[in-house]
Amino acid sequence: MKKLAIFILVSVTSIALHAAGPKIKLKSGSLSALSGVKEVGLVFDYSNMRVGKMNESAYLEDRTAKYNAKEPGKGDQWAK
């Protein structure tokens, strides 16, 4: 009975480890420039991000004005 329990534990563990392996597929190019690199820094730049056709400050002004028109003070609270 003890051997069966150990066999099941080892089987489940090996299946779990195999399933959790990397699933990255390279579609084009080469990763040779990254050989030996252990860590990569990634930065997201949202400086040119738009909401519809407006930039962030125009969107905030517009939305704040609309909320304040419905209920005074609500837009200012939302903007904070």
PyMOL Python script that loads the backbone (N, CA, C, O; Angstrom):
from pymol import cmd

cmd.read_pdbstr("""\
ATOM      1  N   MET A   1       0.818  -1.182   0.000  1.00  0.00           N
ATOM      2  CA  MET A   1       0.000   0.000   0.000  1.00  0.00           C
ATOM      3  C   MET A   1       0.873   1.261   0.000  1.00  0.00           C
ATOM      4  O   MET A   1       0.557   2.247  -0.665  1.00  0.00           O
ATOM      5  N   LYS A   2       1.976   1.210   0.758  1.00  0.00           N
ATOM      6  CA  LYS A   2       2.865   2.356   0.846  1.00  0.00           C
ATOM      7  C   LYS A   2       3.539   2.617  -0.504  1.00  0.00           C
ATOM      8  O   LYS A   2       3.740   3.769  -0.890  1.00  0.00           O
ATOM      9  N   LYS A   3       3.889   1.538  -1.220  1.00  0.00           N
ATOM     10  CA  LYS A   3       4.528   1.687  -2.531  1.00  0.00           C
ATOM     11  C   LYS A   3       3.558   2.312  -3.532  1.00  0.00           C
ATOM     12  O   LYS A   3       3.963   3.119  -4.368  1.00  0.00           O
ATOM     13  N   LEU A   4       2.302   1.947  -3.451  1.00  0.00           N
ATOM     14  CA  LEU A   4       1.297   2.495  -4.343  1.00  0.00           C
ATOM     15  C   LEU A   4       1.116   3.996  -4.085  1.00  0.00           C
ATOM     16  O   LEU A   4       1.004   4.777  -5.030  1.00  0.00           O
ATOM     17  N   ALA A   5       1.088   4.393  -2.831  1.00  0.00           N
ATOM     18  CA  ALA A   5       0.936   5.803  -2.483  1.00  0.00           C
ATOM     19  C   ALA A   5       2.130   6.613  -2.984  1.00  0.00           C
ATOM     20  O   ALA A   5       1.960   7.719  -3.498  1.00  0.00           O
ATOM     21  N   ILE A   6       3.330   6.069  -2.835  1.00  0.00           N
ATOM     22  CA  ILE A   6       4.532   6.759  -3.323  1.00  0.00           C
ATOM     23  C   ILE A   6       4.509   6.851  -4.842  1.00  0.00           C
ATOM     24  O   ILE A   6       4.862   7.888  -5.405  1.00  0.00           O
ATOM     25  N   PHE A   7       4.098   5.780  -5.508  1.00  0.00           N
ATOM     26  CA  PHE A   7       4.018   5.771  -6.969  1.00  0.00           C
ATOM     27  C   PHE A   7       3.030   6.841  -7.461  1.00  0.00           C
ATOM     28  O   PHE A   7       3.322   7.568  -8.410  1.00  0.00           O
ATOM     29  N   ILE A   8       1.879   6.930  -6.822  1.00  0.00           N
ATOM     30  CA  ILE A   8       0.867   7.922  -7.210  1.00  0.00           C
ATOM     31  C   ILE A   8       1.393   9.339  -6.963  1.00  0.00           C
ATOM     32  O   ILE A   8       1.199  10.226  -7.794  1.00  0.00           O
ATOM     33  N   LEU A   9       2.050   9.549  -5.838  1.00  0.00           N
ATOM     34  CA  LEU A   9       2.603  10.865  -5.517  1.00  0.00           C
ATOM     35  C   LEU A   9       3.651  11.284  -6.542  1.00  0.00           C
ATOM     36  O   LEU A   9       3.643  12.424  -7.007  1.00  0.00           O
ATOM     37  N   VAL A  10       4.539  10.384  -6.892  1.00  0.00           N
ATOM     38  CA  VAL A  10       5.583  10.677  -7.882  1.00  0.00           C
ATOM     39  C   VAL A  10       4.960  10.939  -9.252  1.00  0.00           C
ATOM     40  O   VAL A  10       5.386  11.846  -9.967  1.00  0.00           O
ATOM     41  N   SER A  11       3.959  10.151  -9.613  1.00  0.00           N
ATOM     42  CA  SER A  11       3.296  10.334 -10.906  1.00  0.00           C
ATOM     43  C   SER A  11       2.600  11.687 -10.991  1.00  0.00           C
ATOM     44  O   SER A  11       2.751  12.407 -11.978  1.00  0.00           O
ATOM     45  N   VAL A  12       1.848  12.025  -9.968  1.00  0.00           N
ATOM     46  CA  VAL A  12       1.133  13.300  -9.959  1.00  0.00           C
ATOM     47  C   VAL A  12       2.122  14.474  -9.985  1.00  0.00           C
ATOM     48  O   VAL A  12       1.901  15.462 -10.686  1.00  0.00           O
ATOM     49  N   THR A  13       3.193  14.361  -9.229  1.00  0.00           N
ATOM     50  CA  THR A  13       4.200  15.414  -9.193  1.00  0.00           C
ATOM     51  C   THR A  13       4.853  15.600 -10.553  1.00  0.00           C
ATOM     52  O   THR A  13       5.011  16.729 -11.018  1.00  0.00           O
ATOM     53  N   SER A  14       5.234  14.500 -11.194  1.00  0.00           N
ATOM     54  CA  SER A  14       5.891  14.615 -12.492  1.00  0.00           C
ATOM     55  C   SER A  14       4.949  15.164 -13.555  1.00  0.00           C
ATOM     56  O   SER A  14       5.377  15.923 -14.424  1.00  0.00           O
ATOM     57  N   ILE A  15       3.682  14.794 -13.500  1.00  0.00           N
ATOM     58  CA  ILE A  15       2.704  15.330 -14.449  1.00  0.00           C
ATOM     59  C   ILE A  15       2.519  16.826 -14.224  1.00  0.00           C
ATOM     60  O   ILE A  15       2.454  17.596 -15.182  1.00  0.00           O
ATOM     61  N   ALA A  16       2.435  17.233 -12.983  1.00  0.00           N
ATOM     62  CA  ALA A  16       2.256  18.653 -12.664  1.00  0.00           C
ATOM     63  C   ALA A  16       3.461  19.471 -13.109  1.00  0.00           C
ATOM     64  O   ALA A  16       3.301  20.561 -13.657  1.00  0.00           O
ATOM     65  N   LEU A  17       4.649  18.963 -12.883  1.00  0.00           N
ATOM     66  CA  LEU A  17       5.850  19.689 -13.296  1.00  0.00           C
ATOM     67  C   LEU A  17       5.955  19.776 -14.813  1.00  0.00           C
ATOM     68  O   LEU A  17       6.367  20.803 -15.353  1.00  0.00           O
ATOM     69  N   HIS A  18       5.587  18.711 -15.491  1.00  0.00           N
ATOM     70  CA  HIS A  18       5.630  18.721 -16.948  1.00  0.00           C
ATOM     71  C   HIS A  18       4.600  19.700 -17.511  1.00  0.00           C
ATOM     72  O   HIS A  18       4.888  20.393 -18.487  1.00  0.00           O
ATOM     73  N   ALA A  19       3.434  19.770 -16.932  1.00  0.00           N
ATOM     74  CA  ALA A  19       2.365  20.646 -17.405  1.00  0.00           C
ATOM     75  C   ALA A  19       2.690  22.110 -17.145  1.00  0.00           C
ATOM     76  O   ALA A  19       2.224  22.978 -17.883  1.00  0.00           O
ATOM     77  N   ALA A  20       3.477  22.407 -16.113  1.00  0.00           N
ATOM     78  CA  ALA A  20       3.797  23.781 -15.759  1.00  0.00           C
ATOM     79  C   ALA A  20       4.997  24.315 -16.513  1.00  0.00           C
ATOM     80  O   ALA A  20       5.405  25.453 -16.282  1.00  0.00           O
ATOM     81  N   GLY A  21       5.568  23.538 -17.399  1.00  0.00           N
ATOM     82  CA  GLY A  21       6.746  23.968 -18.153  1.00  0.00           C
ATOM     83  C   GLY A  21       6.446  25.113 -19.095  1.00  0.00           C
ATOM     84  O   GLY A  21       5.282  25.428 -19.344  1.00  0.00           O
ATOM     85  N   PRO A  22       7.497  25.744 -19.627  1.00  0.00           N
ATOM     86  CA  PRO A  22       7.293  26.887 -20.525  1.00  0.00           C
ATOM     87  C   PRO A  22       6.565  26.474 -21.797  1.00  0.00           C
ATOM     88  O   PRO A  22       6.847  25.433 -22.390  1.00  0.00           O
ATOM     89  N   LYS A  23       5.624  27.318 -22.198  1.00  0.00           N
ATOM     90  CA  LYS A  23       4.844  27.055 -23.401  1.00  0.00           C
ATOM     91  C   LYS A  23       4.997  28.217 -24.362  1.00  0.00           C
ATOM     92  O   LYS A  23       4.006  28.766 -24.845  1.00  0.00           O
ATOM     93  N   ILE A  24       6.228  28.590 -24.637  1.00  0.00           N
ATOM     94  CA  ILE A  24       6.529  29.704 -25.520  1.00  0.00           C
ATOM     95  C   ILE A  24       6.882  29.144 -26.893  1.00  0.00           C
ATOM     96  O   ILE A  24       7.709  28.242 -27.020  1.00  0.00           O
ATOM     97  N   LYS A  25       6.235  29.703 -27.921  1.00  0.00           N
ATOM     98  CA  LYS A  25       6.529  29.284 -29.283  1.00  0.00           C
ATOM     99  C   LYS A  25       7.091  30.476 -30.034  1.00  0.00           C
ATOM    100  O   LYS A  25       6.455  31.527 -30.101  1.00  0.00           O
ATOM    101  N   LEU A  26       8.270  30.319 -30.595  1.00  0.00           N
ATOM    102  CA  LEU A  26       8.922  31.364 -31.355  1.00  0.00           C
ATOM    103  C   LEU A  26       8.368  31.351 -32.773  1.00  0.00           C
ATOM    104  O   LEU A  26       8.502  30.356 -33.485  1.00  0.00           O
ATOM    105  N   LYS A  27       7.743  32.458 -33.186  1.00  0.00           N
ATOM    106  CA  LYS A  27       7.134  32.513 -34.509  1.00  0.00           C
ATOM    107  C   LYS A  27       8.120  32.989 -35.567  1.00  0.00           C
ATOM    108  O   LYS A  27       8.054  32.556 -36.717  1.00  0.00           O
ATOM    109  N   SER A  28       9.026  33.868 -35.191  1.00  0.00           N
ATOM    110  CA  SER A  28      10.036  34.319 -36.142  1.00  0.00           C
ATOM    111  C   SER A  28      11.204  34.908 -35.373  1.00  0.00           C
ATOM    112  O   SER A  28      11.086  35.199 -34.183  1.00  0.00           O
ATOM    113  N   GLY A  29      12.327  35.084 -36.047  1.00  0.00           N
ATOM    114  CA  GLY A  29      13.503  35.675 -35.430  1.00  0.00           C
ATOM    115  C   GLY A  29      14.319  34.657 -34.661  1.00  0.00           C
ATOM    116  O   GLY A  29      14.167  33.447 -34.821  1.00  0.00           O
ATOM    117  N   SER A  30      15.190  35.190 -33.819  1.00  0.00           N
ATOM    118  CA  SER A  30      16.095  34.339 -33.060  1.00  0.00           C
ATOM    119  C   SER A  30      16.264  34.900 -31.657  1.00  0.00           C
ATOM    120  O   SER A  30      16.250  36.114 -31.455  1.00  0.00           O
ATOM    121  N   LEU A  31      16.420  34.020 -30.707  1.00  0.00           N
ATOM    122  CA  LEU A  31      16.647  34.430 -29.323  1.00  0.00           C
ATOM    123  C   LEU A  31      18.122  34.347 -28.941  1.00  0.00           C
ATOM    124  O   LEU A  31      18.459  34.388 -27.757  1.00  0.00           O
ATOM    125  N   SER A  32      18.999  34.233 -29.931  1.00  0.00           N
ATOM    126  CA  SER A  32      20.415  34.066 -29.647  1.00  0.00           C
ATOM    127  C   SER A  32      20.993  35.287 -28.928  1.00  0.00           C
ATOM    128  O   SER A  32      21.959  35.144 -28.179  1.00  0.00           O
ATOM    129  N   ALA A  33      20.436  36.476 -29.132  1.00  0.00           N
ATOM    130  CA  ALA A  33      20.924  37.676 -28.449  1.00  0.00           C
ATOM    131  C   ALA A  33      20.652  37.611 -26.949  1.00  0.00           C
ATOM    132  O   ALA A  33      21.281  38.332 -26.174  1.00  0.00           O
ATOM    133  N   LEU A  34      19.738  36.767 -26.541  1.00  0.00           N
ATOM    134  CA  LEU A  34      19.401  36.650 -25.125  1.00  0.00           C
ATOM    135  C   LEU A  34      20.105  35.489 -24.437  1.00  0.00           C
ATOM    136  O   LEU A  34      19.855  35.223 -23.261  1.00  0.00           O
ATOM    137  N   SER A  35      20.968  34.807 -25.145  1.00  0.00           N
ATOM    138  CA  SER A  35      21.645  33.668 -24.509  1.00  0.00           C
ATOM    139  C   SER A  35      22.512  34.171 -23.363  1.00  0.00           C
ATOM    140  O   SER A  35      23.288  35.114 -23.525  1.00  0.00           O
ATOM    141  N   GLY A  36      22.377  33.553 -22.238  1.00  0.00           N
ATOM    142  CA  GLY A  36      23.141  33.939 -21.056  1.00  0.00           C
ATOM    143  C   GLY A  36      22.486  35.040 -20.242  1.00  0.00           C
ATOM    144  O   GLY A  36      22.951  35.345 -19.143  1.00  0.00           O
ATOM    145  N   VAL A  37      21.431  35.640 -20.743  1.00  0.00           N
ATOM    146  CA  VAL A  37      20.739  36.697 -20.006  1.00  0.00           C
ATOM    147  C   VAL A  37      19.757  36.041 -19.049  1.00  0.00           C
ATOM    148  O   VAL A  37      18.935  35.217 -19.450  1.00  0.00           O
ATOM    149  N   LYS A  38      19.852  36.419 -17.774  1.00  0.00           N
ATOM    150  CA  LYS A  38      18.988  35.804 -16.776  1.00  0.00           C
ATOM    151  C   LYS A  38      17.803  36.697 -16.429  1.00  0.00           C
ATOM    152  O   LYS A  38      16.805  36.218 -15.890  1.00  0.00           O
ATOM    153  N   GLU A  39      17.900  37.982 -16.731  1.00  0.00           N
ATOM    154  CA  GLU A  39      16.842  38.909 -16.355  1.00  0.00           C
ATOM    155  C   GLU A  39      16.703  39.962 -17.447  1.00  0.00           C
ATOM    156  O   GLU A  39      17.701  40.455 -17.973  1.00  0.00           O
ATOM    157  N   VAL A  40      15.462  40.305 -17.785  1.00  0.00           N
ATOM    158  CA  VAL A  40      15.195  41.302 -18.806  1.00  0.00           C
ATOM    159  C   VAL A  40      14.297  42.371 -18.207  1.00  0.00           C
ATOM    160  O   VAL A  40      13.268  42.058 -17.606  1.00  0.00           O
ATOM    161  N   GLY A  41      14.680  43.625 -18.367  1.00  0.00           N
ATOM    162  CA  GLY A  41      13.861  44.730 -17.874  1.00  0.00           C
ATOM    163  C   GLY A  41      12.835  45.110 -18.931  1.00  0.00           C
ATOM    164  O   GLY A  41      13.176  45.232 -20.108  1.00  0.00           O
ATOM    165  N   LEU A  42      11.596  45.298 -18.531  1.00  0.00           N
ATOM    166  CA  LEU A  42      10.527  45.635 -19.442  1.00  0.00           C
ATOM    167  C   LEU A  42       9.823  46.879 -18.927  1.00  0.00           C
ATOM    168  O   LEU A  42       9.399  46.919 -17.772  1.00  0.00           O
ATOM    169  N   VAL A  43       9.696  47.895 -19.772  1.00  0.00           N
ATOM    170  CA  VAL A  43       9.080  49.151 -19.376  1.00  0.00           C
ATOM    171  C   VAL A  43       7.899  49.423 -20.300  1.00  0.00           C
ATOM    172  O   VAL A  43       8.039  49.367 -21.522  1.00  0.00           O
ATOM    173  N   PHE A  44       6.742  49.716 -19.725  1.00  0.00           N
ATOM    174  CA  PHE A  44       5.563  50.092 -20.485  1.00  0.00           C
ATOM    175  C   PHE A  44       5.466  51.611 -20.479  1.00  0.00           C
ATOM    176  O   PHE A  44       5.474  52.228 -19.414  1.00  0.00           O
ATOM    177  N   ASP A  45       5.376  52.216 -21.651  1.00  0.00           N
ATOM    178  CA  ASP A  45       5.306  53.660 -21.786  1.00  0.00           C
ATOM    179  C   ASP A  45       3.906  54.047 -22.251  1.00  0.00           C
ATOM    180  O   ASP A  45       3.514  53.735 -23.375  1.00  0.00           O
ATOM    181  N   TYR A  46       3.158  54.720 -21.395  1.00  0.00           N
ATOM    182  CA  TYR A  46       1.796  55.114 -21.710  1.00  0.00           C
ATOM    183  C   TYR A  46       1.706  56.612 -22.025  1.00  0.00           C
ATOM    184  O   TYR A  46       0.621  57.187 -21.940  1.00  0.00           O
ATOM    185  N   SER A  47       2.814  57.250 -22.383  1.00  0.00           N
ATOM    186  CA  SER A  47       2.814  58.696 -22.575  1.00  0.00           C
ATOM    187  C   SER A  47       1.957  59.136 -23.764  1.00  0.00           C
ATOM    188  O   SER A  47       1.432  60.249 -23.747  1.00  0.00           O
ATOM    189  N   ASN A  48       1.804  58.321 -24.771  1.00  0.00           N
ATOM    190  CA  ASN A  48       0.989  58.692 -25.937  1.00  0.00           C
ATOM    191  C   ASN A  48      -0.371  58.003 -25.947  1.00  0.00           C
ATOM    192  O   ASN A  48      -1.029  57.931 -26.984  1.00  0.00           O
ATOM    193  N   MET A  49      -0.781  57.506 -24.811  1.00  0.00           N
ATOM    194  CA  MET A  49      -2.051  56.794 -24.722  1.00  0.00           C
ATOM    195  C   MET A  49      -3.223  57.764 -24.854  1.00  0.00           C
ATOM    196  O   MET A  49      -3.165  58.894 -24.369  1.00  0.00           O
ATOM    197  N   ARG A  50      -4.256  57.321 -25.499  1.00  0.00           N
ATOM    198  CA  ARG A  50      -5.439  58.150 -25.728  1.00  0.00           C
ATOM    199  C   ARG A  50      -6.690  57.439 -25.229  1.00  0.00           C
ATOM    200  O   ARG A  50      -6.753  56.211 -25.182  1.00  0.00           O
ATOM    201  N   VAL A  51      -7.684  58.243 -24.858  1.00  0.00           N
ATOM    202  CA  VAL A  51      -8.997  57.730 -24.508  1.00  0.00           C
ATOM    203  C   VAL A  51      -9.918  58.253 -25.598  1.00  0.00           C
ATOM    204  O   VAL A  51     -10.305  59.421 -25.584  1.00  0.00           O
ATOM    205  N   GLY A  52     -10.265  57.394 -26.532  1.00  0.00           N
ATOM    206  CA  GLY A  52     -10.989  57.858 -27.712  1.00  0.00           C
ATOM    207  C   GLY A  52     -10.055  58.708 -28.549  1.00  0.00           C
ATOM    208  O   GLY A  52      -9.004  58.237 -28.983  1.00  0.00           O
ATOM    209  N   LYS A  53     -10.431  59.963 -28.778  1.00  0.00           N
ATOM    210  CA  LYS A  53      -9.578  60.885 -29.530  1.00  0.00           C
ATOM    211  C   LYS A  53      -8.925  61.914 -28.621  1.00  0.00           C
ATOM    212  O   LYS A  53      -8.269  62.836 -29.106  1.00  0.00           O
ATOM    213  N   MET A  54      -9.094  61.773 -27.306  1.00  0.00           N
ATOM    214  CA  MET A  54      -8.580  62.744 -26.345  1.00  0.00           C
ATOM    215  C   MET A  54      -7.375  62.203 -25.602  1.00  0.00           C
ATOM    216  O   MET A  54      -7.255  60.998 -25.382  1.00  0.00           O
ATOM    217  N   ASN A  55      -6.473  63.115 -25.213  1.00  0.00           N
ATOM    218  CA  ASN A  55      -5.384  62.707 -24.328  1.00  0.00           C
ATOM    219  C   ASN A  55      -5.917  62.670 -22.897  1.00  0.00           C
ATOM    220  O   ASN A  55      -7.084  62.982 -22.659  1.00  0.00           O
ATOM    221  N   GLU A  56      -5.086  62.299 -21.971  1.00  0.00           N
ATOM    222  CA  GLU A  56      -5.545  62.084 -20.593  1.00  0.00           C
ATOM    223  C   GLU A  56      -6.105  63.356 -19.959  1.00  0.00           C
ATOM    224  O   GLU A  56      -7.171  63.314 -19.345  1.00  0.00           O
ATOM    225  N   SER A  57      -5.418  64.467 -20.094  1.00  0.00           N
ATOM    226  CA  SER A  57      -5.888  65.696 -19.429  1.00  0.00           C
ATOM    227  C   SER A  57      -7.212  66.184 -20.015  1.00  0.00           C
ATOM    228  O   SER A  57      -8.082  66.637 -19.272  1.00  0.00           O
ATOM    229  N   ALA A  58      -7.375  66.099 -21.335  1.00  0.00           N
ATOM    230  CA  ALA A  58      -8.644  66.507 -21.949  1.00  0.00           C
ATOM    231  C   ALA A  58      -9.774  65.589 -21.504  1.00  0.00           C
ATOM    232  O   ALA A  58     -10.886  66.053 -21.252  1.00  0.00           O
ATOM    233  N   TYR A  59      -9.502  64.297 -21.406  1.00  0.00           N
ATOM    234  CA  TYR A  59     -10.515  63.348 -20.949  1.00  0.00           C
ATOM    235  C   TYR A  59     -10.933  63.636 -19.512  1.00  0.00           C
ATOM    236  O   TYR A  59     -12.121  63.630 -19.193  1.00  0.00           O
ATOM    237  N   LEU A  60      -9.949  63.889 -18.646  1.00  0.00           N
ATOM    238  CA  LEU A  60     -10.266  64.173 -17.241  1.00  0.00           C
ATOM    239  C   LEU A  60     -11.108  65.442 -17.110  1.00  0.00           C
ATOM    240  O   LEU A  60     -12.064  65.473 -16.334  1.00  0.00           O
ATOM    241  N   GLU A  61     -10.762  66.486 -17.861  1.00  0.00           N
ATOM    242  CA  GLU A  61     -11.539  67.728 -17.810  1.00  0.00           C
ATOM    243  C   GLU A  61     -12.973  67.496 -18.291  1.00  0.00           C
ATOM    244  O   GLU A  61     -13.928  67.950 -17.661  1.00  0.00           O
ATOM    245  N   ASP A  62     -13.113  66.788 -19.406  1.00  0.00           N
ATOM    246  CA  ASP A  62     -14.429  66.522 -19.973  1.00  0.00           C
ATOM    247  C   ASP A  62     -15.287  65.689 -19.023  1.00  0.00           C
ATOM    248  O   ASP A  62     -16.449  66.014 -18.779  1.00  0.00           O
ATOM    249  N   ARG A  63     -14.719  64.633 -18.498  1.00  0.00           N
ATOM    250  CA  ARG A  63     -15.465  63.733 -17.614  1.00  0.00           C
ATOM    251  C   ARG A  63     -15.834  64.428 -16.309  1.00  0.00           C
ATOM    252  O   ARG A  63     -16.944  64.259 -15.803  1.00  0.00           O
ATOM    253  N   THR A  64     -14.904  65.207 -15.768  1.00  0.00           N
ATOM    254  CA  THR A  64     -15.167  65.944 -14.535  1.00  0.00           C
ATOM    255  C   THR A  64     -16.321  66.930 -14.739  1.00  0.00           C
ATOM    256  O   THR A  64     -17.201  67.046 -13.885  1.00  0.00           O
ATOM    257  N   ALA A  65     -16.314  67.630 -15.859  1.00  0.00           N
ATOM    258  CA  ALA A  65     -17.382  68.593 -16.151  1.00  0.00           C
ATOM    259  C   ALA A  65     -18.730  67.884 -16.293  1.00  0.00           C
ATOM    260  O   ALA A  65     -19.743  68.382 -15.801  1.00  0.00           O
ATOM    261  N   LYS A  66     -18.752  66.739 -16.953  1.00  0.00           N
ATOM    262  CA  LYS A  66     -20.011  65.995 -17.125  1.00  0.00           C
ATOM    263  C   LYS A  66     -20.563  65.505 -15.785  1.00  0.00           C
ATOM    264  O   LYS A  66     -21.762  65.607 -15.527  1.00  0.00           O
ATOM    265  N   TYR A  67     -19.678  64.970 -14.931  1.00  0.00           N
ATOM    266  CA  TYR A  67     -20.131  64.503 -13.615  1.00  0.00           C
ATOM    267  C   TYR A  67     -20.611  65.670 -12.755  1.00  0.00           C
ATOM    268  O   TYR A  67     -21.607  65.549 -12.041  1.00  0.00           O
ATOM    269  N   ASN A  68     -19.897  66.812 -12.821  1.00  0.00           N
ATOM    270  CA  ASN A  68     -20.306  67.977 -12.027  1.00  0.00           C
ATOM    271  C   ASN A  68     -21.630  68.544 -12.521  1.00  0.00           C
ATOM    272  O   ASN A  68     -22.387  69.106 -11.729  1.00  0.00           O
ATOM    273  N   ALA A  69     -21.930  68.408 -13.822  1.00  0.00           N
ATOM    274  CA  ALA A  69     -23.199  68.885 -14.362  1.00  0.00           C
ATOM    275  C   ALA A  69     -24.357  68.051 -13.822  1.00  0.00           C
ATOM    276  O   ALA A  69     -25.441  68.576 -13.570  1.00  0.00           O
ATOM    277  N   LYS A  70     -24.125  66.758 -13.647  1.00  0.00           N
ATOM    278  CA  LYS A  70     -25.178  65.884 -13.120  1.00  0.00           C
ATOM    279  C   LYS A  70     -25.383  66.103 -11.628  1.00  0.00           C
ATOM    280  O   LYS A  70     -26.509  66.218 -11.143  1.00  0.00           O
ATOM    281  N   GLU A  71     -24.269  66.157 -10.918  1.00  0.00           N
ATOM    282  CA  GLU A  71     -24.322  66.300  -9.454  1.00  0.00           C
ATOM    283  C   GLU A  71     -23.104  67.104  -9.011  1.00  0.00           C
ATOM    284  O   GLU A  71     -21.979  66.617  -9.119  1.00  0.00           O
ATOM    285  N   PRO A  72     -23.304  68.328  -8.514  1.00  0.00           N
ATOM    286  CA  PRO A  72     -22.165  69.177  -8.134  1.00  0.00           C
ATOM    287  C   PRO A  72     -21.215  68.480  -7.147  1.00  0.00           C
ATOM    288  O   PRO A  72     -21.642  67.909  -6.144  1.00  0.00           O
ATOM    289  N   GLY A  73     -19.928  68.548  -7.463  1.00  0.00           N
ATOM    290  CA  GLY A  73     -18.906  67.951  -6.597  1.00  0.00           C
ATOM    291  C   GLY A  73     -18.554  66.519  -6.938  1.00  0.00           C
ATOM    292  O   GLY A  73     -17.490  66.037  -6.550  1.00  0.00           O
ATOM    293  N   LYS A  74     -19.423  65.832  -7.656  1.00  0.00           N
ATOM    294  CA  LYS A  74     -19.168  64.434  -7.982  1.00  0.00           C
ATOM    295  C   LYS A  74     -17.973  64.302  -8.938  1.00  0.00           C
ATOM    296  O   LYS A  74     -17.163  63.386  -8.798  1.00  0.00           O
ATOM    297  N   GLY A  75     -17.867  65.212  -9.901  1.00  0.00           N
ATOM    298  CA  GLY A  75     -16.756  65.165 -10.861  1.00  0.00           C
ATOM    299  C   GLY A  75     -15.430  65.426 -10.197  1.00  0.00           C
ATOM    300  O   GLY A  75     -14.437  64.773 -10.518  1.00  0.00           O
ATOM    301  N   ASP A  76     -15.393  66.381  -9.263  1.00  0.00           N
ATOM    302  CA  ASP A  76     -14.150  66.687  -8.563  1.00  0.00           C
ATOM    303  C   ASP A  76     -13.704  65.498  -7.716  1.00  0.00           C
ATOM    304  O   ASP A  76     -12.515  65.191  -7.633  1.00  0.00           O
ATOM    305  N   GLN A  77     -14.665  64.839  -7.093  1.00  0.00           N
ATOM    306  CA  GLN A  77     -14.344  63.656  -6.286  1.00  0.00           C
ATOM    307  C   GLN A  77     -13.842  62.519  -7.189  1.00  0.00           C
ATOM    308  O   GLN A  77     -12.901  61.808  -6.836  1.00  0.00           O
ATOM    309  N   TRP A  78     -14.470  62.358  -8.342  1.00  0.00           N
ATOM    310  CA  TRP A  78     -14.053  61.315  -9.282  1.00  0.00           C
ATOM    311  C   TRP A  78     -12.633  61.584  -9.784  1.00  0.00           C
ATOM    312  O   TRP A  78     -11.840  60.651  -9.915  1.00  0.00           O
ATOM    313  N   ALA A  79     -12.306  62.830 -10.063  1.00  0.00           N
ATOM    314  CA  ALA A  79     -10.985  63.191 -10.593  1.00  0.00           C
ATOM    315  C   ALA A  79      -9.868  62.913  -9.592  1.00  0.00           C
ATOM    316  O   ALA A  79      -8.739  62.610  -9.977  1.00  0.00           O
ATOM    317  N   LYS A  80     -10.191  63.018  -8.311  1.00  0.00           N
ATOM    318  CA  LYS A  80      -9.174  62.732  -7.282  1.00  0.00           C
ATOM    319  C   LYS A  80      -8.863  61.271  -7.285  1.00  0.00           C
ATOM    320  O   LYS A  80      -8.033  60.814  -6.498  1.00  0.00           O
TER     321      LYS A  80
END
""", "prot")
cmd.dss("prot")
cmd.show_as("cartoon", "prot")
cmd.util.cbc("prot")
cmd.orient("prot")
